[in-house]
Amino acid sequence: MKTIFELVRITANSKSRYPVRKTRKWDMGFFSTLAKAEKQMNEDVKICRAGESDQMVHIAEDDVLAYKITERELDEEQGDNIQSVRTYTADGSPNDKCLLDHKCERHFEGRSQEQIRFRPGDIVEVIDERQAELCVVEHAQPTEDDYKRFCNRCQEKYNEIPFHWDYSDDSYLVESLGEGDTHFHPLSPYVFSPTRPVSKALKDKFKSKYEEILARYGKH
């Protein structure tokens, strides 16, 4: 299987405010290896910090939030050809990665505790190519132990495992601000530590939101 690596830079206007900011995607090219894509990314980090890029005239009012490298299989239909997604912080440090498989040939068997970066109650920033939004974590990704328990329950009830987890299960359960149930399930690579300081007022709102979540499930 031959793959290529697509690199993009994700930015937001520096004057935009939390909790939701509109983002912009900057196409940085396609590369034959992950190492070459990461090399270009690190060069871009240096250029953006130095203000030397031809594109700086366009992004001068933007903050660089993240980079994303998408591995795509060649000679496959768009969308079904994604093999992996890796994200990086504005300084080029690895954020997280996820192995995708739209053909359902690869199973997700949970994460180790060391691979889970955020816990229930943490304030995070979910960043993609459309927007960056502050959220509170309701539940982290399933663990390896969770997967084993799932398999054991299936064996006991059905004497088989009728289905397996896939890449979509490698996600957080988060809630944004707003009335009622505002939950969604971002894949792990799109969940970051907040890229700028969070005000006390917003922290208090998210604290109240999390208490609302606990009360909803009788955990308060």
C-alpha positions in Angstrom: 0.0 0.0 0.0 1.4 3.4 -1.0 0.5 6.5 1.0 1.2 10.2 1.0 1.3 12.7 3.8 -0.7 15.9 3.6 0.4 18.8 5.9 -1.8 21.7 6.9 -1.4 24.6 9.2 -4.5 25.7 11.3 -4.8 29.3 12.5 -7.3 31.6 14.1 -7.6 35.4 14.1 -5.6 36.7 17.1 -8.4 39.0 18.0 -11.0 36.3 18.2 -12.1 35.2 21.7 -13.0 32.1 23.5 -15.1 30.0 23.8 -15.4 29.5 20.0 -13.0 30.8 17.3 -13.3 30.3 13.6 -10.2 28.7 12.1 -8.5 28.7 8.8 -6.6 25.9 7.0 -3.4 26.6 5.1 -2.3 23.8 2.7 1.4 23.1 3.1 1.9 20.3 0.6 2.1 16.6 0.1 5.1 14.5 1.1 6.3 10.9 0.4 7.2 10.2 4.0 6.1 11.3 7.5 9.6 12.4 8.2 9.6 14.8 5.2 6.2 16.3 6.2 7.4 16.8 9.8 10.6 18.4 8.5 8.6 20.9 6.5 6.3 21.6 9.5 9.3 22.3 11.7 10.7 24.7 9.1 7.4 26.4 8.9 7.3 26.8 12.7 10.7 28.7 12.5 9.5 30.8 9.6 6.2 31.8 11.2 8.0 32.7 14.4 10.5 34.8 12.5 7.9 36.4 10.3 9.7 35.5 7.0 7.1 33.6 5.1 5.5 35.0 1.9 2.2 34.0 3.5 2.9 36.1 6.6 1.2 39.1 5.0 -2.0 36.9 5.1 -1.6 35.3 8.5 -0.1 38.3 10.3 -3.4 38.7 12.2 -3.7 35.0 12.9 -2.4 32.8 15.7 -1.0 29.5 14.7 -3.0 26.9 16.7 -1.9 23.6 15.3 -0.6 21.5 12.5 -2.2 18.3 11.1 -0.6 15.6 9.0 -3.0 13.2 7.3 -1.8 10.0 5.8 -3.7 9.0 2.7 -3.7 5.9 0.6 -3.1 6.4 -3.1 -5.5 5.2 -5.7 -8.4 5.2 -3.3 -11.6 7.3 -3.2 -11.3 10.6 -1.3 -12.5 10.2 2.3 -12.1 6.4 2.3 -8.3 6.7 1.8 -7.3 8.2 5.2 -5.0 5.9 7.1 -3.9 8.1 10.0 -4.2 11.6 11.5 -1.5 13.2 13.5 -1.7 16.6 15.1 1.0 18.9 16.5 1.0 22.0 18.6 2.0 25.4 17.3 5.6 24.8 18.2 5.7 21.5 16.3 5.4 19.2 19.4 3.4 16.0 18.9 -0.2 16.4 20.2 -1.8 13.0 19.4 -2.5 10.5 16.6 -5.2 8.2 15.6 -5.1 5.2 13.1 -8.2 5.3 10.9 -9.6 2.5 8.8 -12.8 3.2 6.8 -12.7 -0.3 5.5 -13.0 -1.6 9.1 -10.1 -4.0 8.7 -8.3 -2.7 11.8 -9.7 -2.8 15.3 -9.3 -0.3 18.1 -8.6 -2.1 21.4 -8.4 0.8 23.8 -5.7 3.1 25.1 -3.2 2.6 27.9 -3.6 4.9 30.8 -0.3 6.6 29.8 -1.9 7.5 26.4 -4.9 9.3 27.9 -3.9 13.0 28.2 -7.1 14.5 29.7 -9.5 13.4 32.4 -13.1 14.2 33.3 -13.5 17.8 34.3 -10.5 19.0 32.3 -11.0 22.1 30.1 -9.7 21.3 26.6 -9.7 23.0 23.2 -11.1 21.0 20.3 -9.4 22.2 17.1 -10.2 21.3 13.5 -10.2 23.0 10.1 -13.5 24.9 10.8 -13.3 26.1 14.4 -11.6 25.9 17.8 -13.9 25.5 20.7 -13.3 25.2 24.5 -15.0 22.2 26.0 -15.0 20.2 29.3 -14.2 16.5 29.2 -17.0 14.3 30.3 -15.3 11.0 29.6 -11.9 10.0 28.2 -11.2 7.4 25.6 -11.9 3.7 26.4 -8.9 1.9 28.0 -7.4 -1.4 27.2 -9.1 -2.8 30.3 -12.4 -1.4 29.0 -11.9 -3.3 25.8 -11.1 -6.6 27.6 -14.3 -6.2 29.7 -16.3 -5.6 26.6 -15.0 -8.7 25.0 -15.6 -10.8 28.1 -19.2 -9.6 28.4 -19.8 -10.5 24.7 -18.3 -13.9 25.2 -20.5 -14.5 28.2 -23.7 -13.2 26.6 -23.3 -14.3 22.9 -20.4 -16.8 23.1 -18.7 -14.6 20.5 -17.8 -11.0 19.8 -20.5 -9.7 17.4 -18.6 -6.6 16.5 -15.3 -4.9 17.3 -14.5 -1.3 18.2 -13.1 0.9 15.4 -11.2 4.2 15.0 -14.4 6.2 15.9 -14.2 4.8 19.4 -10.8 6.4 19.9 -12.5 9.7 21.0 -13.3 11.8 23.9 -16.8 12.7 25.1 -16.9 16.4 25.7 -19.5 19.1 26.2 -19.4 22.7 25.1 -21.1 25.6 26.9 -24.8 26.0 26.4 -28.1 24.8 27.7 -28.8 21.1 28.2 -26.9 18.3 26.5 -24.2 19.8 24.3 -22.0 16.7 24.0 -20.0 15.5 21.0 -17.2 13.0 20.3 -14.0 14.5 18.8 -11.3 12.0 17.8 -8.3 12.1 20.0 -6.0 14.1 17.7 -8.4 17.1 17.7 -8.3 17.6 21.4 -5.6 20.0 22.7 -4.7 21.8 25.9 -6.1 25.4 25.6 -3.8 27.4 23.3 -4.3 30.6 25.3 -5.1 31.4 28.9 -8.7 30.7 30.0 -10.3 33.4 32.0 -11.6 32.8 35.5 -15.1 33.6 34.3 -14.9 30.9 31.7 -13.4 28.4 34.1 -16.3 29.0 36.5 -18.8 28.4 33.6 -17.1 25.1 32.7 -17.1 24.1 36.4 -20.8 24.7 36.5 -21.2 22.8 33.2 -19.4 19.8 34.6 -21.4 19.9 37.8 -24.5 19.9 35.6 -23.2 16.8 33.8 -22.5 15.0 37.1 -26.0 15.9 38.4 -27.5 14.6 35.1 -26.2 11.2 35.8 -26.7 11.3 39.6 -23.0 11.6 40.4 -23.0 14.9 42.1 
